[in-house]
């Protein structure tokens, strides 16, 4: 403070030089705190004033100017308002003038460049510099390769974005490309990497604007940089150049529309009533484009593309800070009289258990037990028509008490038709019963829809004739002649396969699966069964570490994409599979893979052969939508042995993916399965996920424009020649798998210990039943105390798979159900303590039709809980109605948990709801005397953190965001008053800690 004052007012050159020397010594040591202190005391203004005064002297006093310029450069880097101060002191022209006058004096000129570089960091000052001739000065200094000017790199930073347009209009871009070529060709020893990179940074700034990119392309910039970077790939020291070139090439790659007629789904479903399937409204598109689009489950928005663990402060702005909105507000979104229909879904509360006899009674068979339950011949299934009927109460009673009403035949499903009569003991003999008998177990689907009486057929197996003979007829290899093409008739194949099946896959039966798959209703009316779903699979033989990412793999893939642009003659461009235009597909072309995806949960819209062993793949959007491309599941055949095939899924939408952090897709080999190794295995190498050059045009997007896509690229070497393999985003779990699994669970439970009731919550839009389960323990006896304990057990409400692409949620639910009906002592204790209401699959239609996120209405069902429509969102409407009913009778669930999958984070964790934590995080003052809260919402996560190795308490969040107000977790917490209302997120990838940790470091 005492040194700056005389410095500003003194005319004594010795005094000024001494003060500059002292300031230089002080500011060259220690941290930036000293510089900030000088700035706070007006140091920048004093230095600029001194520069103005000194520069006007003739001849210039360089002994004062040089230390003054050095100090200005150092202080200016820390002063956020330095550019404005330069303008206010009118020092811009002075600094430029000094630079021009010292073009021939290298040391003096460099000092001027240091200050100009700092000035150019301010947009306004940089623009002023450009107007006053900084561009011309730049090209006087930047010369072709010369060892004299190796330090002129300091000037390159003058190419700020504000001057890019001026540089393009004056023709400097072509000159920069020529200069870069010259330095690249002559710097054979790589001594001047920073000069070459400086030139590239100038190009990078210029190509930030559309005019710059267009001029760059017209000047053959893509070809020049692509050719030059090939010489650098072998040296890791040249990474700064390679990375900068890659960034420029990605940015300047001409934008293209996807090679499809429209990005809307290939499948269309007419919606009931006045609802119409239309493109997303402008508001939702705007949200998508701004990066606010919701990701899987209740994932946090992906703010950082390079760091999966970065938390953004911007998320705090989404927090709900209105205490009134955070408080529980039990309200109904429907007339109270409608809740009576859900009484039929809580029959356990009125069950009289007359079948319970003394302990000496002989054990009853499952058939006797099923018949002894007080089931009505049929029961009422809620749907849009029933809840609107003016005489609902009377009509409901007529069904439950007096039998079915003839006028309601369309809404009745015989309960016994969904209940298996045969007991499954996992006996090999029992497993080989006739397929027709298994199909009869689900015969109700034929009664409801005679047009669907055909049996689904299995996809053809590998076509190699000799392989068939060896597999199925080893004793008659010479006498068996398969049908043309090496394939047997489908019925013969299924019969032979069922005889071969070992029955050693727990909780799976191919016969049960066929029976259930026959009943599943899909928009394309699937006629084929995917082999993995039919045959089943065993756990992998061993755990596999996450794949280690190869160094530089992403830039290599980007350069391959650029090669397509500049060498188009090497691109085949043959469509080999197309859902939209079957006639345009060319399967069976020699040397070409064959694709297929028209089976349950399948998703692949188009496959284009790019090179001999490379294919671009396009995923189908969710039904009645033009977005949500992430889930894939398809069949590929006719591959060669020991050849790496590259696949590029080019229309992914998420900003980042676990595929960048060690995740692999899964693959199932039919040949491996038939040789006794039926497994979904993690597969793929050279995997990466990055933004590509495809975008959504307004014409193809139905009004949505500007959306960018991402590429998931991976390579696979298939284990067998001419195999049939299935590739999927995650382990598939279809609707038919779930239904057959429920059948098997019901028949394998101990009926004397496990109370099990399977009902239909409602029919989906597509006409598929949505199952509702009730699981608890049978009362110990008919004694009053035991029955009272049974009736008064608190409820736990579990549900899963509201988002079809989150198949991991179904696998977690599968394990939950198997445990709940098991003989494990803890499971037995849980059954005795609670009544479990379970909706194992909230979005059957989306799962069946291969959607990633939505239902047939094109809506994300987990954003419809505030005001669900009985017509468009029946599963949400009736699940919420059941929860309303439980609350209305004083039996609101103790715990509510919605199972999801998370594509961005590892491990398993919970999202819950807390008023105080939300307000604290948002920085609001919390009056604990006014705002009280039971901290019991943390109990379950803490228990899981202790007993579940995959669970991580630190990943849990109990914040309530405005953007999540319509999710199940928040609505059940607010409207039902359920304190322990959670979303449980399970990773697609793996665990980063504990016994399941399998991660590796990435280079």
N, C-alpha and C positions, 0 to 999 in steps of 0.2 A: 504493500500500500504506500509506503514511504518512498519506494523507488520509482513508482510510476508517475507520481505527480511532477517532480522536476524533469522527468524524461519528456513529458508533453510540452513543457514550457521552456526548456533550456535551449539556447542557441549555441551552446558550446559543444563542438563536435567530440571533444575528448570525453565530456560528461556523458553524452549520448552513447558513445562506444563502450564506456565503462558499464553503464546501466544495462546495455544489451548483453554484454559479456556476463554480468551477474545473473540476469534473467535466463540466459542460455544454460548456465551451470545449474541454476535452481530447477529449471523445468526438464533438464535431461536426466535427472535422478528421481528415484522414488516412483510413486504411482501417479495416476492422473488427477489426484486430489489437488495437487499444486496448480495444475493447469486450470482446473475448474475454479480455483480460488482467484487466480489472475483474471479469468473471464468475468467472474462475479464483480470484480472491482473495476471493470471497464478496460481491461487490458487489451482486448481486440480493437476497440475504438482508438486507444492511444497508439497502438502499433500502426494502424491504418493512417492515422493522422500524421505520424512521423514519416511513413512511406510517402505520403503526398508531398510533404515538405521537402524531404530529401531528394525525391525524383525531379523536383523543379530546379535544383541547383545545376549550374554548368561550370565545369564538366561534372558529371555524376560522381559522387563519392562512393565508390564500390566498397570501401572498407566499412562503411555504415550500411549500405544497401544489402550486402550479402547476409550478414547476421540478422538484419531486419526481415528479409524474405524467409530465412530459415525459421525464425520465430513465428512469423505469420502462418507458415505452412503447418507448424506443429500445433499452434493454438487453434487454428481454423478447423483442424480435424475433430476437435472436441467441442467446438462451439456450434450448436445447432442453428444459430441465427447468423452465422458468419456471412452467408451470401447476402442477406438483407443489409448487414452492416457495411459490406463492400459497396453495395449500391448507394447506400445513404452517404458514404464518404466519397462517392463518385470516383472510386479507385479502379473501376473496371478498365477504363481506357488507359489509365496510367500503367497498369500492369501489362496490358497488351503492348503499349508503346515501348516499355522497357524490353519486352521479349523481342520485338522487331529490331530494336537498336542493337541487340546483342546476339543476333543470329550467327555472327562470325566468331563470337567468344563463347566457347562451349560451357565453361564453368558458370558464367553469369547467366547464360540462357537456361541452364538446368534449374537454377534457383527460381527463375521466373516461372518455369513450367510447374514447379512444385506448388506454387501459390495458385496458378491457373487451374490445376487439377482440383484443389480444394474448392475453389469458386464454382467450378462446373458441377459439383455435386448438388448445388441448389438449382432447381429447375429454372427459376426466373433468371438468375445470374448466368446460368449456362446458355439460355436463350439469348441474353444480351451479348454474351461473348460471341455467339454464332453470328448475330446480326452485325457485329463490329469487326468481323473478318477473321475469327478464330479458325474457321475451316481452311481458308487460304493459307494461313500461317502453318496449319498442320501439314498441308501437303508440300510446303516448302521445306519442311524439316524431315518428313518421312521420305527416304530415298531408297532405291534398290539396295541390294545387299552390299554393305560396306562396314568395315570394322570401326570406322570413325564415329559412327552414330549409334553405337550400341546402347547409349543411355537415353535415347529419345523415346523409350517406352513410356516415360512419365507423361508424355503428351497424349497418349492414346485415350486416357480417361476423359479427355475433352469430348469424346463422342458419347455424350449423354443422349437419352431418348429425345430430348427437346430439340436437338440439332439433326436428328436422323432424316427428317423430311427435307431439310435444306441440303444435306449432303447428297441425298438421292437426286434431287432436282439439278444439282450442279455437276452430276456425273461422277461423283467420287467413288461410288460403290465398285464400278468396274476397275478403277485404279487400285482400290484396296485389294481386289482379287488378284490382280497382276503382281502387286507388291508381295502378297502372301506367297504366290507361286515362286517368285524369285528368291525370297528368303528360304522357302522350303527346299528348293533344289540346290541352293548353294551352301546351306548350313549342314553339310554332310556329317560333321562331327557333333552336331546337336549342342553347340556352345551357346546358341542364342535362342533357347526355347522361349524365354520370356518376351523376346521381340516378336516371335511368330504368334505366341498366344495373345500378345497385345493387339496385333492386327486382327486376329480372330474375334477378340472382344469388341473391336470397332464394328465388325460385321454383325456380331450378335446384337449390338445396340441398334444398328440400322434396320435389321430384320424384325425388330419388335413391332414395326408398323406394317400395314398391309402393302403400301407402296414399296417399301423396302423389300418385302418378300417377293413381290411380283418382279421387281427389277433384278433381284438376285437370281430368280429362276430364268429370266430372259438373258442374263449374262452367263449362263451355263455354270452357275455357282454350285449346284448340286453335283455335277460331274467333276468339277475342279476339286472340291473338298473331299468327295468320296474317293477319288483317285489318289489324292495326296495322303489321306489317312491310312491307306493300305500299307504304306511304307513305315508307319509308326506302330502298328499293332504288335510287332514282335518285341518292343522295348517298353518296359513298365515305367521307365523314366519319362516317357513321352505321354503319360496319362493326362497331364493338364491340357495338352493339345487334343488328344483323342476325345476327351470328355467334352471340350468346348465345341469341336467339330460335330460331335453327335448331337449336342443340344441344338446347334444351328440347323442340321439336316432334319431333325424331328420337327422343328418349328416351321421350316419352309416346305416340308413335304405337302404337295397340293391336297387340299381337303377333298374327300370323295364321299358320296352316299354309299350306303351298304348295297351290295349287289342283289337287292330284292326289290320287288315291285312296290311293296309297302312294308313299313316296320311293324304294322299292326299284326296281331297274331294270325296265324294261318287258320285258327279255329274260331268260330263265331257261335255264340249262344244267344238266342232271342230271350230277352228278359221278360218276366211276367208283368201284367198290368200296363201302366203307362210308362214304366221305366224303359229307357232306351240305352243301348250300349253305344256310347259316344267317346271320342277322344277325351283325355283329361282336360279339365278346364284350364283357362289361362293362368289362374292363380296357382294351381298345383304345378304347372310347368315352370312358372317363375321361381317357385320355391326350389324346384329341382335344379334349375340353372344356377341359382345362387348358392348351391351347396348345402341346402337345408333338407334335402331329401332323406327321409328316414331309411336307415339300413336295417339289417336283420334284427328281429326281436325288438329290443329297446336299445340297440347299440348306440354308442356315442358317435357323433358325426366325425368322419375321418378328416381331420384338419391338416394333417401332415402326411405327405406321401412317402417320406423317407424314414420316418421313425414311428413304429407301431405303438409306442408307449407314451407318446407326447399328449399331455392334457392341455387343452387350450383354455385360456381365461375367458374366451368368448362364450363358453358354455354357461358361465354364471349369469349371463344376460337372459338366458332362457328359464331361469328359475322362477317359480311362482312365489311372489312376495306378498300377495293379498291374503291376509290371515283368514278372512271370511271364506275365501275359495279353498283354503287348505283345511278348514274345519270339516269334520264329518257332517254330511247333510242327508240323512235318510229320506229320500223322495222316490216316488214311483214315476216311471215314464209311460205307464199304461193304466187303464182302469183296474181298480183293486179286485173287481169280480173276476177278472181273467186269471188271477193267480190260482183259482180252485182247480184248474186242469192239472196242475203239477202235483196234486195230492197223490195221483196214481203213480208218480215216480218216487214216492217215499213210502212204499207199502211196508217197509220194515218197521215203521212206527205203529202199525196196526196189526202186525202179524201175531196170530194167537199160538203158533207152534203146537198145534194139537198132535202133530206127528211125533213129538218127543215122548218117549216112553221111559220105563225104568232102565237102569244100567244093564240089567240082565237080558234086555231085548236083543234078539238076533240082529246082526248088521243088515241094513237094507242095501239093496243094490242102487246104483245111480238112477236106474229107470224108475224104481219105486219112489225114490226120493223126489224126482222131478214131478211125478204124477201126484204126490202128496201135497205139493205146494199149492196154496190157494190161488192159482192163476185163473183168470177169466179166459173164456175162449178167445177173446181178442180184446184189445184195449185201444183207447183213443190216442192217436199220435197228433200232437199239435201241428197246425200248419196255418197258412195265411187265412184260409177260409174259416177255419174253426174259431179263431180268436175274434173274427169280425161278426160272427153270427149273433143276432140279438137275443136268441133264446139259448145262449151257450150253457148256462147252468143246468137247465133241464136236459139238454142234449147230452151233456157230459154224464149226468146221472143215468140216463137211459143206456149208456154204453157200459158203465162200470157196474151198475146194479141189475139192470134188466136185460142185458145182452146187447148186441150190436143193433144200431139203427140202420135199416135198409138204405136210408138216404145218405149214409156216410160210408159206403163201401170203399170209396176211393181212398179214404183216410185210415182204413183199418189194416193192420198187418197182424196175422196170427202169431202170437207170441211163441207158440211151440215150434213154428216153422224155423225160428232162429235158434232153437235149442237142440243140441245134439242128443240123440237117443243112445248111440253106441258108446260104450266105455272104452277109452283108449289106454292101454296098459304098456304101450311101447314094446309090444310083443312082435317079433319078426313075422310070425304067422298072421297076426291080426293086421299088421301093416299091409299085407298083400291081398287084402280083400278087393273085390271088383271095383273098378273106377265108377261104374254106373251106380253102384250102391252108395258111394260117397257123394255123387252128384245129387242123389235123392235127398240128402240132408239139407240141401239148400234149394229145394224144389219150388219154393214160393216165388222165386224170381221168374220162373217160367209162367206161373199162374198170373203174375202181374203183367208180364210183357211177353206174350207168345212169340212175338217177332224175334225175341232174343233166345229162342230155344236151342240155337246152334251151340255146340260145345267149342270153346276156344281151342285153337290148335297150337302146338308147340312149334317154335321157329325151327327151320331145318338145321340139322347138325352138320358138322364138317363133312365135306362132299367126297372125301377120298375113299373110294370103294374098298381098297385093301384094308384100310383102317376100320371100316364098318365090319368087315368079315371077322377081323381079329377081335374086335370088341364084343360083338353080339353072338357070333357063331364060330367060335374057335374050332369046334369039331367038324364043321361043314364048310370050311373056307372055299372049297372048290365048287360047291353046288349052289351057293347063294348068290343071286344076281340082283343087286339093288336096282331101283328104278333109274331111268336116265339121269345123268348128272351125278350119280353116286348117292342119291337120296332115297330113302324108303318112304312109304306112305306114312303120313302123320300119325294115324291111329296105330299102325304097327310099331312106330317108333316109341310112342307113349307107353304101349303095352310092354315092350321090351325094356324100356327105361324103368318102369315101375317094378319089374322083376329084378332089375339090377340094383335098385335103391336099397341101401343097407339099413335104413331106418335108424341111423346113428346120429342124426342131427336133432338135438334137443328142441322140443316144442315146435317141430315142423313136420308136416306130412304133405307130400306132393298131391295126394288124392284130395285132401282137404283144400289145398290151395286151388286146384282145378275147379272144385265145386264152388268156391267163393268167387273166383275170377269170372266164372260164368255169369254171376249175378251183378258184377260191377258195371255200371252204366257210364259210358264215356261219350264225348262229342264225336270223335271219329269212329265210334263203334268198333273198338279194338277186337280183332279176330286172332291175334297172335299172343302167345305167352313168351315172355323173356325167360330163357333157361335158368338164370340164377334164382329168380323168384319161384319158379316151379321146383327146382331141384333142392334149393336151400344151400346153406353154406356153414362151414365150421369156422371157429375162430382161427386166426392166423397161427401158424406153428410156433412163432416166437415174436416178441416185440421188435419193432424196427425203429431205429433212430430216424429223426427227421433228416431229410436229405440236405447235404451241405451244398450251399449255393456256390456255383463255379464263379471264379473271379471274372468280372467283365462280361458276364453272360448277356445282360440286358443290352449293352451297346452292340454286342455282336449280332443280336437279333434285329436291332434297329437298322444296322448296316445291311443286313440281309433284305430287309424291307425296302431300303433305298436301292439296292441292286435291282429289285424288280422294276423300279421306276426308270432307271437309266439303261437297263438291259431287258426291255420288254420281250425280245425275241426268245428269251429263255423260259418264259412263262407259258405253261400249257393252257390254263384257264378253262378246263373242262368240268362242267357240272356233272357230278356222279350221283347226287342224291338231292331231291327237291320235293318237299311236302306240297308246295303250291302247284308245281307243274311236273307231274310224273313223267310226261312225255319228253321233257327236256333232260331227264336223268339218263345216264348211260352206264348202268351197272353191267358187270361182266366183261368190261373192256380188258383185254390182256394186260397184265401188270398193274391193274388198278384195284384199289380196295373197294369193297362193297359195304355200304352203310344202310342202317335201318333203325327207326325209332318209334314206329307205330305200335307200341305196346304200353301197358299200364306204367305210368310215371315216366315214360320216355320223353326225351326232349332233344331233338336235333332237327333243325329246319332245312338246312342246305349244306352240302359238302362240295367243295370245288377243288379239283386237283390243280395245284400250282406248279409243282415239279414232280418228278417221278415218285419221290418218296415224301412229298410235302402236300398238306391239304389245309385249306382255309375252311373253317366250320362256322356256321351261323346258327345261333339258338333261336328258338321260337319264343315270342313274347307271351306273357300270361294271357289267357283267354279274355277277349273283349278289352284288350289293353295294347299299348305300343311300347311297353317298357318291362322292366324286371327280367333281364336276361342274365341268369347266373347258374341256375341248376341245369345240369345236363346228364343224360343217361341214354346211351345208344349202343347199338351192336355194330361191330366191324368184322369182316371176314375176308378171305382170299389174300392173306398176307404172306410175304416171303420170310424165310428163316434168316436170323442173324443180320437183319437190316433195320437200322434205326429209322422209324417213321416220325416225321415232325407234324404236329397238329397245332393249328393256330385258331383258337376261338376268338373271333374278331369283334364281337358285339357285346362284351361284358360291360357292366355299368358302374360297378363300385369303384371308388377312388383308389382303393388299395386292397390287398388281399393277403391272407396267410400263405398263399403260394409264393410270396416273396420272402417268407421266413421259415422255410423248411417243409411246408405242407406238400403232399403229393395227392394226385387223384387216386382212385381205386380201380382195379382191373380184375375181371373174372374170366378165366379160361375154361371153355367147355371141355376141351381135351383133358386138362388137368383134373377137372371135376369127375369125369367118367373114369379116370385112372385112380380114383380114391382120394383126391385132394381138392374137394370143393371149397375154395376159399376166395374171398375178396381180399386182394393184396394191394398194398400201396405200391404204386408204379410211377414211372416217369423220371426222366433226367433232363438237364438243361431247362429247368422250369423257371419262368419269370412272368411277371404281370406288369404291363406298362400301357401308357396312353398311346393310342395309334392315330392315324390320320383320317379315320372314318368319322363322319358326323351325320346327324339326322337333318335332312332337308325338310322344309315346310311341306313340300308336295308328298313325300313318302311318309312323313310323320303325322299326317292328318292335322297339320297346324302347329305341331311342336317342331321347333327349329333350334339349331345351335347346340344341341346335346352332343357331347363327345363320347366316344366309345373307347374301351380298353381291350387289349389283347392278352389272353392267357395262352402262352405257348409252352409246349412240352414235347419231348421226344420219347418214344417207346420202342423197345426191341421186343417183339412178341416171342413167347417161349416155343411156339410150334409153327410149322408151315401149314398153311390152309386151315388154321384153327378158326373157331368162332369165339371172339372175345367181346366182353362188354366193358365199357368205360363209363365212369360216373364221377360226379363232383364229390359225392360222399356215399357211404354205404347205403344203398337204396332200401327203403322200407315202404312197400306199397299198401294201399287200402286193403287189398285182398289178403296180403300177408297178415295184416292186423286182424281182420275178421277171422281168418283160419286159426290164428294164434289164440283168440278169445275162445273159439270152439274147443281147442285142445286144453286150455287152462280150465275151462268149465268141467271137462270130463276127467281131468286129472286131480282135481282138488279133493280133499277129504270132506265129504258132505256132512259128516258128524261134527266137524270142527269149523268149517269155513262156510259162512253164509255168503252166497253168490247170487246176484240177480243181474241179468243182462236185459236191458230194455232198449227201446228206440227213442231217443230224445226227440227227433223230428226227421222229416225227409229233407234232403238238401235240394238245391235248385235243380241239380241233375238227376234227382230221383233216387239217390242212394241213402240208405238208412244211416243215421249218425248214432252209434251205440252209446249208451249210458250204463255204467256199471255201479253196482253197490256191493261193497266187500266189507265184511266185519266177521266177528266170531259168533258162532252159535251160542245161545245161552246155555249155561251148565245144566239147567233143568227147567221144569215148568213152574218152579216155585216163584212166588210173587217177587221175592227179592232179586232173584236172577233175571226175571223178565223186566223188572224196573231198571236194573242196571243196564240191560240191553237197550231199552227204549231211550234211556237218558244219556247214552254215549254221545260226546260231542262229535260234530262232523269235521272231516278234513276233505277239502274239495281240490281235486287235481285235474288238470287238463293239459293237452299237448297238441302240437302240430297245427296251430292256426296258420302258420306259414309253411306251405308245402315243401319248399326247398330245404327246410331244416329237418332233414331226416334223422339227424342225431337226437333230436327231441323225442322221436318215436322209439329209438333204441333205449333211451333212458327210461321212457315210460314202459317199455317192454320189460326191462329189468325190475322196475318198480312193481309191476303186476305179478311177475313170477315170484318175487320175494313175498309179496303180501299174501299169496295163497299157499306159500311153502310151509313146511313143518319146522322151520327155524324158530327157536324159542322167542327171539325178539319179534319176529313176525307174528307169532301167536299172541304175544303181549300187546302189540300194536292193535291187532284185531279186537282184543278184549277191551281196549281203552277207547277206540274210535270207530266211527262209521265212515268209511271212505266212499265218497262219490267221485267217480272218475269218468271224464270224457276223453278217451284216449286219442281221438282224432277229430278236431274241430272243423277241419276243412277237407272232407273226403273228396269233393269234386276237384279241388286244386291239386291234390295228391294224384288222383287218377289221371288227370289230363296233363301232368307234367309241368304245372305252374311252379314258379319260384316263390311268389309272395301272395297272390290274390286268389279270390274265389271266382266263380263263373261270372259274377257281376262286374268283375274288373276292379273290385275294392279290396283294400287291405283290411281284413276282418278285425285285426287288432287295433284299428283306428275307428271302429264303429260302435264301441261300447256305450258311448254317451246316449245316442239315439239310434239303436239298431232298427232296421226295417224287417218286419215279419216276412215280407215277400223276398227281399233281396239278400238278407243276412239271417236266414232262419236259425242256423246253429247258434249264433251269438244271441239272437232274440230270446230263444228258449232256454239257453244256459243262464242268461241273466234273469229270465223269469223264474227259473228254478231257485236261483239264489235269493231272489225277492221273496219267494214263497217260504224258504227256510227262515229268512229273517222275520217274516210276518208271523210265524208260529213260535218265535223265540229260539230258533235253532240255527242262527247264522253261524257259518263255519268258524272254527277256531283258527284254522290255517287255510289259506287259499294260495295255490301255487300254479303258475302257468309255465309249462316247459318250453324253452326256446333253444335255438342254436346261435352261436356268435361267430361271425366269420372274421373278426378282427383281433380278438383276444384269445389267449390261451387259458386253460384251466376251467373250473366250474365255479360260479359265483351267483349271488342273488342281487336283484334290485328290490328294494322295499320302499316304504313311505314314512317320512318323519317331518312334522311341522318344524320342530326346532332346528334340526340339522339343515333343512332347506333355508330357513331364515338366516342362520349363522353363516352358511356358505355364501349367501347373497349379501352379507355384510349388514344385515338389519339388526336393530336393537331388539332383544327378546326379553320381555318382562316375564320372568319365571313365575311371578305371583299371579299373573293373568293367564298365561299360556302354560297349561300343564299337559304332560304327555307321559303315557305309560311306555317305558323303554323295553317292554316285552318283545317288540318287533326285532330286537337284536338277539334274542335268546336262541332261536333256531339257527341263524347263521353261525353263532359261536359254537353251538353243539356240532354242526357240520364241520367246522374248521378243526375240531378236535378228533372227530371220528372218521371223516372222509378224506382220504389222501389226495384226491384231485381238487378238493375245495380250497379256495383261497379267500379268507376274510378281507384281506387288503383290497381285493378287487370289487368288493361289494359297495353298493351305493344306496343311500336312503333319501335321495333328493327327489323332489317332485318338480318336474319341468312343465312349462306351459305346453310344449309340443307333445307331451305324453298324457295330457288330460283325458284323452279318449281311449286310452289303453285299458286292458282288463285290470291290471294291477292297481291303477289309480282309481278307476271307477268303483271297483269292489271295496277299496279302502274308504272312499268318500261316501258312496251311496249305501253300502251295506254295513258300514261301520266295522269292517274286519281289520283289526290292528295288524295282524300278520298276513298281509297280502303281498305276494312276491311274484316276480318273474325270475325263473331260474335259467341262467344262460350256461350252455355247455359248448366248449370249443369244438371246432371242426378238426383241429390240428393236433394238439397234444398239450402236455403239461410242462410248465417251466420250473417246477420245483417238486420236492418230495419223491416218493418211490416211483412215480410215473414219469419223472423227468427224463426226456430222451433228446433234448435239444443239443445242437452243436453250434459252435461259433461260426459266424459267416465271415468270409474273407472280403 
